[in-house]
Amino acid sequence: MAGRPHFLKVWTPEPTGQFLDFVKDDWLYELWHVFIFLGPRRAEMAAPPWTEVSTDALWLRISQQIVEVA
């Protein structure tokens, strides 16, 4: 909504570590790690094409993002 303030909460190292410990066995752990430490935009990480993600070779290419057009 236009005009509403947006508040961003930033995790400190302690809750970040707790979260990564919690998801350490998740098959998407590497993507969680990328999201936290490399800082891609939410729209870039919302639906990356699987052809641009390799959890085995540990690489990710961001070539598109989700965009909402009003």
Sequence and secondary structure as in RCSB ss.txt:
>XXXX:A:sequence
MAGRPHFLKVWTPEPTGQFLDFVKDDWLYELWHVFIFLGPRRAEMAAPPWTEVSTDALWLRISQQIVEVA
>XXXX:A:secstr
 TT         HHHHHHHHHHTTTSTTHHHHHHHHHH   HHHHSS  GGGEETTTTEE          
